[in-house]
Amino acid sequence: MDLRGKIVLITGASSGIGAAAAREFVRAGADVALVARNAARLNELAKELDGAAHVFPADLGDPDEVVALAAEVKARLGVPDVIVNNAGAGRWLFVDESTPHDFRAMAAVPYLAAGYVTCAFAADMVRRGSGRIVVVNSPVSRATWPGAFGYAAARWGLRGLVNALRADLRGTGVGVTEVMPGKVSSDYFANNPGSEERVPAVSAIVPTVTPEQVARALVAATARDRRRVLLPLMLRAVAAQAWLAPRLTDWLMGATGAKRR
């Protein structure tokens, strides 16, 4: 896909991977629709991007707000050529530390949010016969570690969403890309205190990547119509092990992961 002049909608665009991806798409010649709850941060980023960005504050965990968002985006910009489902949140908790409200919040974003946003534009994209849906996922969707119950369940949900989209959209001209980075040096852990301590020790073999590295890989994968991209390179070996030796992977995650105090 030639990204020049294309409309790219990015969720979770107020910081981290989302903000870095917005900058990278603009460098590639696209216009970006920035979506997140924090309007002030979106406006700061839009000002930096100097006319190539449009701000749409919304709570993506609320389907009514997503319907309203879609109507506004289509009225102002048209149907996006690319949707980047990047919004993500959630504390890492054992199931017995979680309340039903905790689980609902962690399911709402990223899983339900990605589904809501995709559904809001899918019919128009299929009717047009072109476009790409990008989903940013986590390694926990392949190798599940303890102490992150709701987070892991939501990310496995995203994996299922990707597979279901590929099945439904085959032959429509609308492609699907899954982007899966390892640990990212963003403010995610600062915003979710207590979670970083629960990263399995074995994950130290996978180098940390920056939001900018993820953004470059994401934009390149979109432009090249790639199905999936994992980074850094070592993460591919981890994913292959999870596929080929699931019991060994489960044992490693349990042995090196979080323990109840």
Long-range contacts (C-beta under 8 A, 24 or more apart in sequence): 1-81, 1-82, 1-132, 1-222, 1-223, 1-225, 2-223, 3-28, 3-29, 3-30, 3-82, 3-219, 3-222, 3-223, 4-28, 4-29, 4-30, 5-29, 5-30, 5-31, 6-30, 6-31, 6-81, 6-82, 7-31, 7-32, 7-33, 7-77, 7-78, 7-79, 7-80, 7-81, 7-82, 8-32, 8-33, 8-80, 8-81, 8-82, 8-83, 8-84, 9-33, 9-35, 9-73, 9-80, 9-82, 9-83, 9-84, 9-117, 9-121, 10-34, 10-35, 10-84, 10-86, 11-35, 11-36, 11-60, 11-83, 11-84, 11-85, 11-86, 11-87, 11-113, 11-114, 11-117, 12-36, 12-86, 12-87, 12-88, 12-110, 12-136, 13-42, 13-45, 13-86, 14-38, 14-41, 14-42, 14-45, 15-41, 15-186, 15-187, 16-184, 16-186, 16-187, 16-188, 16-211, 17-86, 17-136, 17-181, 17-184, 17-186, 17-211, 17-214, 17-215, 17-218, 18-84, 18-86, 18-87, 19-45, 19-211, 20-210, 20-211, 20-212, 20-214, 20-215, 21-84, 21-86, 21-214, 21-215, 21-218, 21-219, 22-49, 22-53, 23-48, 23-49, 23-215, 24-212, 24-215, 24-216, 24-218, 24-219, 25-82, 25-219, 26-52, 26-53, 28-219, 28-223, 30-81, 30-82, 31-77, 33-73, 33-77, 33-80, 35-60, 35-69, 35-87, 35-117, 36-87, 60-87, 60-108, 60-109, 60-113, 60-116, 60-117, 61-105, 61-108, 61-109, 61-112, 61-113, 63-112, 63-116, 66-113, 66-116, 66-117, 66-120, 67-120, 69-117, 69-120, 70-117, 70-120, 70-121, 74-124, 79-121, 79-124, 79-125, 79-128, 79-131, 80-121, 80-125, 80-131, 81-130, 81-131, 81-132, 82-131, 82-132, 82-133, 82-134, 82-222, 83-117, 83-118, 83-121, 83-131, 83-132, 83-133, 83-134, 84-134, 84-136, 84-218, 84-222, 85-110, 85-113, 85-114, 85-117, 85-118, 85-133, 85-134, 85-135, 85-136, 85-158, 86-110, 86-134, 86-136, 87-113, 87-114, 88-136, 88-138, 88-188, 89-191, 89-192, 90-150, 90-151, 90-154, 90-192, 91-150, 91-151, 91-192, 91-193, 91-194, 91-195, 92-147, 92-148, 92-151, 92-192, 92-194, 92-195, 92-198, 92-258, 93-147, 93-148, 93-149, 93-150, 94-146, 94-147, 94-149, 94-258, 94-260, 95-149, 98-149, 98-150, 102-150, 103-149, 103-150, 103-153, 105-150, 106-150, 106-151, 106-153, 106-154, 107-150, 107-153, 107-154, 107-157, 110-136, 110-154, 110-155, 110-158, 111-154, 111-155, 111-157, 111-158, 111-161, 114-158, 114-161, 115-161, 118-161, 118-165, 122-169, 122-174, 125-172, 125-174, 126-169, 126-172, 126-173, 126-174, 128-173, 129-172, 129-173, 129-174, 130-173, 130-174, 131-173, 131-174, 131-175, 132-174, 132-175, 132-176, 132-177, 132-222, 132-225, 133-165, 133-169, 133-174, 133-175, 133-176, 133-177, 134-176, 134-177, 134-178, 134-179, 134-218, 134-221, 134-222, 135-161, 135-162, 135-165, 135-176, 135-177, 135-178, 135-179, 136-179, 136-180, 136-181, 136-214, 136-218, 137-162, 137-178, 137-179, 137-180, 138-180, 139-180, 139-182, 139-203, 139-206, 139-235, 139-238, 139-239, 141-180, 142-180, 142-238, 142-239, 142-242, 142-243, 143-238, 143-239, 143-241, 143-242, 143-249, 143-252, 143-253, 144-250, 144-253, 145-198, 145-199, 145-200, 145-253, 145-254, 145-257, 145-258, 146-198, 146-253, 146-254, 146-257, 146-258, 146-259, 147-198, 147-257, 147-258, 148-195, 148-198, 148-258, 151-195, 166-227, 175-225, 175-227, 176-227, 177-218, 177-221, 177-222, 177-225, 177-226, 177-227, 177-228, 177-229, 178-227, 178-228, 178-229, 179-214, 179-217, 179-218, 179-221, 179-228, 179-229, 180-228, 180-229, 180-230, 180-231, 180-235, 180-239, 181-209, 181-213, 181-214, 181-217, 181-230, 181-231, 181-232, 181-235, 182-206, 182-207, 182-208, 182-209, 182-231, 182-232, 182-234, 182-235, 183-208, 183-209, 184-208, 184-209, 184-210, 184-211, 184-214, 185-209, 185-210, 185-211, 186-211, 197-258, 198-257, 198-258, 200-252, 200-253, 200-256, 200-257, 200-258, 201-256, 201-257, 202-252, 202-253, 202-255, 202-256, 203-256, 205-234, 205-238, 206-232, 206-234, 206-235, 206-238, 207-232, 207-234
